[in-house]
């Protein structure tokens, strides 16, 4: 792996300890400014700050290095079994270096769950169009790229525990999709006609979403697809007996 790809990996991680180290460093810089006229005290503070910063930097590099090694090893495994598991890797984005490492691999399963990813790059679906299963749960996503339709064999997709306020229309355009897990998001409304028009869909999980009464009514009228929803609690204003 060349240095450019290594830097790309480093920029793709969210490491809490690294953020804490940066915050501490800023606090120490502020302290030096306050004590700027204190002569020897400032010099001693500067030396101690530099020593601590060097120790933190070395520790952060080790943490980031372990993260890179972890992702690289999982990419190597995927070359053998066509299953890419990058779950729980503290990723804030899909590293471009992954596409370089996997350029000659036909993935069938991709697991990006339990990271802090906000956006999925279109190239994921253009490069790995043979996917049949995709797990994006436990991230910070609110949209999906239209390029996902390139995955004509994608059957199961999990977008639970994200930040979606609507069910992404592209999911219902996938010709082979059978199972969509969209639980634990912020979806209030759905298009019943679009769901019914998805001929391949068998199961849609909408549990733990703030569905409106109108949406519950739409769901009750859909009989050709199993739709899971949480039991709706009647609002006080809906109780006409009060």
N, C-alpha and C positions, 0 to 999 in steps of 0.2 A: 504494500500500500504506500503511495507516495504521500508527501507532506501535506499537499492540498486536501486530499481525502481525509487525512488524520485531523486536520483543523476543522473540516466539515463535521466530523464526528463530534469533536469537542463542543462545537457550537450548537449541537442538537440535544445536549443533555441539560436537564434541570436538576442540579445538585444543591440541596438546601444548605449543606455545610459551606459550599462555595459562596453562596449569597450571604451567609452569616459572616464569613471572613471578610467579604467586601464591605459590609456594613460596619464591622469593627474597625477596619482600616480607615474608613471615612471619619469615624468618631475620634480616632487617634490623631488624624490630621487636623481636626478641629481643635483638639486639645493643644497641639503644638502652636497653632495660631494664637490661642488665648495666652499661652505662656511665652510668646515670642520674645519678650523683653526680660526674661528671667535668666539669661546668661547660661551658666553651667547646667542649671536645671533643665533648660531646653535641650542642651546637647545630650544629656543623659537620657532624656525622654526620647529623643530622636534615635539614639543608639538602641534603646530597648524596643522601640516601635519597629525599627528595621529588623531586629532579630526575630521578633514575633511574626512579622509579616513574612520573613523568609521561611519560617517554620510552617506557617499556614499555607503558603504557596506550595511548598513541597508536599504537604498533606493533600491539598486540593488536586495537585497533579496526579498523585497516586490514586485518588478516588476516581478522577476522570479517566485515567489510564485503565483502571479496572472495568469501567463502563464500556470503553472502546473494545477491550478484549472480550467482554461478555457478548457484545453485539456481533463481533467478528466470528466468534465461535458458533453462535447460533446461525449465522449465515452459512458457515461451513457445514453445519448439520443439515441445513435446508437443501444444500446441493446433493445430499445423499437421499433424503426422504421427500423432497418437494413440499416440505411444511416449514414455513418461516414463523418462528415464535419469538417475537420481540416484546412480549408482555412483561410489565413490571420493570422496564429498563430506564425509567425516568426520562423518557424522550419528550422533547417539546415539539419535535418535527421529525418527519421521516428523512434520515440522512441521505443525501445524494450518493454518498459512498456505498450505501446498501445496493442501489441499482447497479453500480459498477461491479460490485462483488457478485451480484446475482444475475449478471447480464446473459448468461447462457443457461439459466435454470427456468424450467416451466413450473411455477408454483401452482399448487392446487388448494392450499390452505395458508392463510395469513392471519396471524394473531397479533394485534397491536393494543390489546386491552391493558387497562391500568397504567397508563402513562399520563402525560399532561399535554397531549396533542390537540391543537385547536383546528388545524386544517390538514386535509389529506391532499397531497399533490396529484394532479391528473395523471402524471406518468406512472403512478402505481397501477392504474387500471389499463393503461396503454401498454405497459411493459409486461404485465402479468395478466393477460386477458383470459388465461385458462383457469382462473380461480373458480372454485366451487363453494368455498366457505371463507367468510371474512368476519373477524371479530374486532370491533372498534369500541367495545364497551369500556366504561370507566375513564373517559377522556373529557375534553372540553369543547367538543365539536358542536356546531349549530347548523352547518351546511355540508353537503356532499357535492363533488363535482359531477357535471353531466357526463363526463368521460367514463363514468362507471358503466354506462350501457355497453361499452366495449367488452365487458365480461359476460358474454352470452351464455356461459355455463354456470354462473353464480347462482347457487340454490339457497344457501343459508347465510343470513347476515344479522349480526348483533350490534345494535347501536344504543343499547341500554346505558343508563347512567351517564348521559351526556347533557347537552344544553339545547336540544332541538325543541322549537316551539311549534313546528309543524312536521308532519311525516314527509320526508324528502320525496318529491314526485318521482325522482329518478329510480327509486326502489321499485316502484310499480311498473316501470318500463323495462325491467329486466325480464327477458323472455323465459328464463328457467327458474326464477325465484319461487321457493315453496314456503320458506319460513323466515319471518321478519320479527326480531325481538326489539321493540322500541320502548320497553318499559323504563320507568324512572327517568322521564324527561319532563318537559313543560308543555306538552301537546294538549291543546284545549279543543281543537276542532279538526275534523278530517273530511275529506271528500268521499262520501259513500259511493258515488258513481265510479270514481277512479279505482277504488278498492275492488268493487265488484267486477270491473272490466279487466282486472289482472287475472287472466285465466289460469295461470299456474299456481297462484298463491293458495296455500292450504291453511296456514296458521299465522295470525298477526297478534302479537302480544303488546297490549297498550296499558298494562297494569301500572299503577303508581304514576298516572298522568292526571292533570287537572281537567278532565274532559267535561264539557258543558252538558247540560240536560239535553240540548238538541243533538249533540254528538251521540249520547247514549241512545237516543231515539233512532238515529240513523243506523247504529250498530245492530239494534234489535231487528231491523228490517233486512239485514244481510244474512242469508241462510246458506250460501254456498261456500263460506269461509269461516273457519273457527277463529273467533276473536275473543281474546282474554282481556277483561277489564276488572278493575277493582270495584268493589261494591260502592255505589255512590251514596254519599251522605246527603240527606235532604237539608237544604239551607233553611234558616228560620223564616226567611221571607216567602218560602214555598209552602210552608205549613199553613194552609188556609183555615185550619181549625182554631188558630190563635186569634 
